[in-house]
Structures are given as C-alpha cells and as structure tokens.
Amino acid sequence: MFDISGNTSKDYKLNFMAMRAGVYKLTCTFKVESTGEYVVYKVNVTVIETEDTEAIDLFSPIRESVSQGVVIENPTNQQVVINQAQFTITNEYVEVTPDELTLKPRESREFKISFRPLMVSESQCDLILKNPILGDFKYKLNLKGTAPTSQRSLAFKCALGQD
C-alpha cells in the first residue's frame, strides 16, 4: 500500500528484465481501492541486441589443450536445456562441453570452452549461444597457439609379422 498526500508526488522504481531483444509494451496502473480513482501509465521498452557478453583469452602451446569455464544462469521459473546445436563457433580448434546442459529454475551451471591449437597462430573468433528461453550470449574468444613446450617421445616396441 502506498500513501501519498495531496499535491505531492512519489517516485517508484520499475524493474524490467528482458531475455531477448525486442519491443515490449507494459501497462502500470495505480488505483485507490476506496474511491476507485486510478492513474494508468503505458510504458514502451525497446531492448537491443547485446554486445559481447565477455571476452575470453585462451592461450596454449600447440597440441596441448586449455579450458575456461563459463557460468550460465537460468533466472526463469522453468527448466532450460542447452545443447550443442545452440552453439555457433567460428574456429575448428574450439570445442564446448558438455554436449547437453540442463538448468533447473533459478539455477546456475557451467560449460567449458576448450582450445587445442595445431599451429602457431593468433586469432579471434565468436562463440554464440542462442537459446529460445534465455536469449543470446555472445563471447569474443582471443585465441593464441604458441610454440610447443618440450614434448615427451613415445617409443613403441613390437615384433613385426607375428600375431
């Protein structure tokens, strides 16, 4: 219940959380139950696409793997399933695990981004998660494959021509 004296005003904070870009139309009504008086506010909110959610640096010697965990939060009241088909990766040396992630309502879980370069190189790529419930998450990956460290050699000893 709000109590406001005559000829005065009061500021109220309206919180709005959008999961996806778009135009949202809201109506907010303040009503005095005893007299039936009311005032209506119509609110139009335009939500734009997000910039990169986060920039992630992944540096590794060639033929070795490096991983970074990324936490995804489900602020909704419904279960959300995230699978491999919802990820778009523009680099063949980047992999996302697990194959499927199930988030219960109001739960946070982590997925891993792994990078295993095969050549000495430096590049950037985009990793995009497009979920129909949670919306789009865009990550800028800074990738760097460095010269190899000392590598162990493996020796195989076997007889040829025998079972």
PETA-V342998 format. One record per pair of residues at least 24 apart in sequence whose ideal C-beta (glycine too) atoms are under 8 Angstrom apart, sorted by sequence separation. I is the first residue (numbers start at 0). GAP is how many residues later the second one is. D is the distance in whole Angstrom. If there is no record, write none. Layout:
I&GAP&D / I&GAP&D
This chain:
21&24&8 / 22&24&8 / 78&24&7 / 90&24&8 / 92&24&5 / 120&24&5 / 21&25&6 / 78&25&6 / 92&25&7 / 119&25&5 / 20&26&5 / 78&26&6 / 112&26&8 / 114&26&8 / 116&26&7 / 118&26&6 / 119&26&6 / 17&27&7 / 19&27&7 / 20&27&6 / 77&27&6 / 116&27&8 / 117&27&7 / 119&27&6 / 1&28&7 / 20&28&5 / 76&28&5 / 112&28&7 / 114&28&6 / 116&28&3 / 13&29&7 / 15&29&6 / 17&29&4 / 20&29&8 / 71&29&7 / 73&29&4 / 75&29&6 / 76&29&8 / 81&29&7 / 72&30&8 / 73&30&7 / 75&30&8 / 71&31&7 / 73&31&6 / 74&31&7 / 93&31&7 / 95&31&7 / 73&32&7 / 90&32&7 / 73&33&5 / 93&33&7 / 72&34&8 / 73&34&7 / 90&34&4 / 72&35&5 / 73&35&8 / 89&35&4 / 57&36&8 / 71&36&7 / 88&36&7 / 89&36&5 / 70&37&5 / 71&37&6 / 88&37&8 / 89&37&8 / 70&38&7 / 71&38&7 / 87&38&7 / 88&38&5 / 70&39&5 / 71&39&7 / 87&39&7 / 69&40&7 / 86&40&7 / 87&40&4 / 68&41&5 / 69&41&6 / 86&41&7 / 68&42&7 / 69&42&8 / 86&42&6 / 87&42&7 / 68&43&5 / 69&43&6 / 85&43&6 / 67&44&7 / 68&44&8 / 85&44&5 / 66&45&5 / 67&45&5 / 85&45&6 / 66&46&7 / 66&47&5 / 81&47&7 / 93&47&6 / 65&48&7 / 66&48&8 / 64&49&6 / 65&49&5 / 81&49&6 / 93&49&7 / 64&50&7 / 65&50&8 / 90&50&7 / 92&50&7 / 64&51&4 / 79&51&7 / 63&52&7 / 81&52&8 / 90&52&6 / 92&52&8 / 62&53&7 / 79&53&5 / 62&54&8 / 79&54&6 / 57&55&7 / 59&55&6 / 61&55&5 / 62&55&7 / 77&55&7 / 59&56&7 / 61&56&6 / 18&57&8 / 55&57&7 / 57&57&4 / 59&57&6 / 61&57&6 / 71&57&8 / 75&57&6 / 16&58&7 / 61&58&6 / 75&58&8 / 73&60&7 / 71&62&7 / 71&65&7 / 69&69&7 / 55&71&8 / 55&83&6 / 57&83&6 / 61&83&5 / 52&84&5 / 54&84&7 / 55&84&7 / 57&84&7 / 58&84&8 / 59&84&8 / 60&84&7 / 61&84&7 / 63&84&8 / 52&85&6 / 53&85&5 / 54&85&5 / 55&85&5 / 56&85&5 / 57&85&5 / 58&85&4 / 59&85&6 / 60&85&5 / 61&85&7 / 62&85&6 / 63&85&7 / 49&86&7 / 51&86&5 / 52&86&6 / 53&86&8 / 54&86&8 / 55&86&7 / 57&86&7 / 59&86&7 / 60&86&7 / 61&86&5 / 48&87&7 / 49&87&8 / 50&87&7 / 51&87&6 / 54&87&6 / 56&87&8 / 58&87&6 / 60&87&5 / 49&88&6 / 51&88&4 / 60&88&5 / 62&88&8 / 18&114&7 / 20&114&8 / 18&115&6 / 19&115&4 / 20&115&8 / 18&116&4 / 19&116&7 / 17&117&8
